[in-house]
Amino acid sequence: MTSSIENTKKYDLGSFEFYQDPYNTYRKLLCGSPYYWSDENSCWFISKYRDITNCLLDKRFSADRISGFKSQLPVGMQEYLKPLMECLEKWVLFLNPPQHATVRRKINIAFSSKKIAQMEFYIDRLTSKFIDKISYSNDVDIVRDFAYPIPACIIATMLGVPESDIQKIKSCTDSLVRYFNQYNNSEVLDAARNSIIEITDYLKFTISKQKEFPQDNLMGSLIGLQSEDRFFTDNHLIANCVALLFAGHETTTNAIGNTVYLIIKNNMLSNTCQYNSLNWSGLVSESLRLETPVQRISRQATENIKIGSRFIQAGQQVFFLLGAANRDPDIFNDPDLLDCNRKEPNLAFGHGPHYCSGMNMAKFVTECTVRELFKKLGPLSLKQPILVWRKDVSVRALCSLPVQLQ
């Protein structure tokens, strides 16, 4: 069986221009190369909606992307990066069944509708606090002053981390963001390794306190898993707390920022009548579709697999372009149009067994915070006509969103 790799065309998947607007490239992939092999990256890029949903249900695609990377490192580097690799390989994001289902079940309970409802008062109070701060400022950046701190406080509270320690946590998780972007950069690897050591020591103390004084929160739920499954050691507990601190706010932060941006860009809330009639739930869903916070996710083929007209060989890495699939014209009519009444489900939170456990929480927080922001502050306008998007292979997020209050 061969890979049927054809490189007659090359697509821009990493330039500054691509990061600012990836959608022209996505359109070309969707129409001309839905199964694209990149010589430069030595991996496949799959862009069609139905192909991606099928593949994410296919057990032949492994979620474990850490073992392969680790095995390619020189022996000395493997030892040096051991703290980082041993943490990452225990993340629920990278686990395969049956271990994945066990950990995920506990996380799902913590993000249930009941738990979300219990946090509604706290989320409302938190949102009001940051809106009040913004309302007295002449220098408002929605990403810095609103979209980041609220989700960070929420996930920290769920894990029993004091709000006063959030900045310390942020510096560590920022190092991990850079690692997933530039894992071949030695300085980035050093910083990620050191950050894992630092945050591990911090969480050991936090966990010991919660074991002594149990709390009904996400951390408590994961601690409870240890009595049910000996596989879930303290190292697994720490690793998944790191994963939740890393991923638990990143997607929601970007969803809030992107939603505010789309509202301003499309002049959707220029008066009270528009605010009252807006389908807020549909707006958030469309924001997640049009500016998908996580643009791509990866898997590794464990055996030779045929997709469409291509053969993917065992061991090859495959990137599923969620940002492209969410604009697939075979699924979404007029895919570049913001339509708050669409019925088709998008893939912003993935699909299959590894779909994001925090999906409902992320949607709820995004809707509550953005709706309250415009209710209290009214229409916003951009302070600068050109905005810069983060240079990140996986994330769609604005570096900043400076706005003018009216």
PyMOL commands that set and color helices and strands:
alter all, ss='L'
color gray80, all
select helices_A, chain A and resi 16-20+23-32+49-56+66-71+75-80+82-88+92-94+99-110+113-118+120-135+142-147+149-158+163-181+186-212+218-225+234-265+272-277+280-290+322-325+352-354+359-377
alter helices_A, ss='H'
color red, helices_A
select strands_A, chain A and resi 35-38+43-46+61-62+140-141+296-301+305-307+310-312+317-321+380-382+402-405
alter strands_A, ss='S'
color yellow, strands_A
deselect
rebuild
show_as cartoon
